[in-house]
Every structure is written in structure tokens, then in C-alpha cells.
């Protein structure tokens, strides 16, 4: 059974940092591209960052370039999102995503709130 479990969210002041983790189970995550999305209240879900199975190919949304870093540890079946210089507009639920064998899987999400 495929599962994605996110953790690491919380409340942080503007300019602060958080590191999110997404632990995958039920499949070898290193074979697949994996992504972080986010969804703020009243807004559409948006792609934040994507990483290839090997980690060699990475892409970011323009809004987070230079501040966020996606990485993965395939031995741990885990994908990370290091978020620095956080802004109030980064407040959202952050979700892990994988497309595997034609099926889409989402984690339950972790809340990130940036506020003073």
C-alpha cells in the first residue's frame, strides 16, 4: 500500500526556516520523480518543487527559487524541503506527491504558518 507521510510543519516567524520531510512507503520512491505542492486557503494547489528519482533534475516555482531546496535520500525513501527566508505568503498546507504507474498519490499534508 502506497503511503506518503509529511512532517516538519509548524509556526515560524518571517525570515525563519523549516525543514519538511516526506516518508514514502509501499514502493521504491527512488524510481520516481517526487514533488512538493502547497495549498493556501482560497487558492489553487500549486507546485513548489520537483525532484527526479536520481536527484539529478530539480525544478522550482519562481516564487520559491533561491529560498527553498528540495532533496532526497533514497536509502530512507524520504524527500525533503528545506525552506529558508520564509514569508507570510508561504503559509499553506504542504503536500507530497508522486505519480506512480499511472496513479496519483498525495500525503495528508503538513501545515506551515509564517506569522509574527
C-alpha positions in Angstrom: 0.0 0.0 0.0 1.5 3.3 -1.1 1.7 5.9 1.6 3.3 9.4 1.8 3.6 10.9 5.3 4.7 14.5 5.7 6.1 16.1 8.8 8.1 19.2 9.9 5.5 21.9 9.6 4.7 24.5 12.2 4.5 28.2 13.1 7.6 30.3 12.2 8.3 34.0 12.1 9.0 35.8 8.8 12.6 35.2 7.8 12.7 31.8 9.6 13.3 28.3 8.4 11.7 24.9 8.4 12.6 21.5 7.0 9.8 19.3 5.8 10.1 15.6 5.3 8.0 13.2 3.2 8.5 9.5 4.0 7.3 7.1 1.3 6.3 3.5 1.9 4.9 0.7 -0.2 7.1 1.4 -3.2 10.7 2.3 -4.1 10.5 6.0 -4.2 13.9 6.3 -5.8 12.4 5.1 -9.1 10.0 8.1 -9.3 10.0 11.8 -9.6 8.5 13.3 -6.4 7.1 16.7 -5.8 6.1 19.2 -3.1 2.9 21.1 -3.6 1.2 23.7 -1.4 -2.3 24.9 -1.0 -3.3 28.1 0.8 -6.9 28.9 1.9 -9.0 30.0 -1.0 -6.2 29.3 -3.5 -5.4 26.6 -6.0 -2.9 23.9 -5.2 0.5 24.9 -6.7 3.7 23.1 -7.5 6.5 24.2 -5.2 9.4 21.9 -6.3 10.0 18.6 -8.1 13.0 16.2 -8.0 13.8 13.3 -10.3 14.3 9.8 -9.0 18.1 10.2 -9.0 18.0 13.7 -7.7 19.8 14.9 -10.8 17.0 17.0 -12.1 15.3 19.6 -9.9 12.8 22.4 -10.6 11.2 25.1 -8.5 8.4 27.5 -8.7 9.6 31.1 -9.3 8.1 32.2 -6.0 10.5 30.0 -4.0 13.7 29.9 -6.1 16.7 30.8 -4.1 14.9 30.2 -0.8 13.7 26.6 -0.9 15.8 23.5 -1.6 14.4 20.0 -2.4 16.5 16.9 -1.8 16.0 13.2 -1.3 17.6 10.3 0.5 16.5 7.2 -1.5 18.0 4.9 1.1 15.5 6.3 3.6 12.7 6.6 1.0 12.5 10.3 2.0 12.1 13.6 0.2 12.9 16.9 2.0 12.1 20.5 1.5 14.4 23.0 3.2 12.6 26.3 3.4 14.6 29.4 4.3 13.7 33.1 4.4 10.1 32.3 4.9 7.4 34.9 4.1 3.8 35.2 5.2 2.7 34.3 1.7 4.4 30.9 2.1 1.7 30.0 4.6 -0.1 26.9 3.3 -0.6 23.2 3.7 2.4 21.5 2.1 1.7 18.1 0.4 3.9 15.4 -1.0 3.0 14.0 -4.4 4.0 11.1 -6.6 2.7 9.7 -9.9 3.4 6.0 -9.9 2.2 3.5 -12.5 -0.4 5.9 -13.8 -1.8 6.6 -10.3 -1.5 9.8 -8.3 -0.7 9.7 -4.6 -0.9 12.5 -2.1 0.2 12.7 1.5 -2.1 14.2 4.1 -0.1 17.4 4.2 1.6 19.4 6.9 0.6 23.0 7.9 3.2 25.8 7.6 2.3 29.1 9.1 4.5 32.1 8.7 3.5 34.9 11.1 4.9 37.3 13.6 
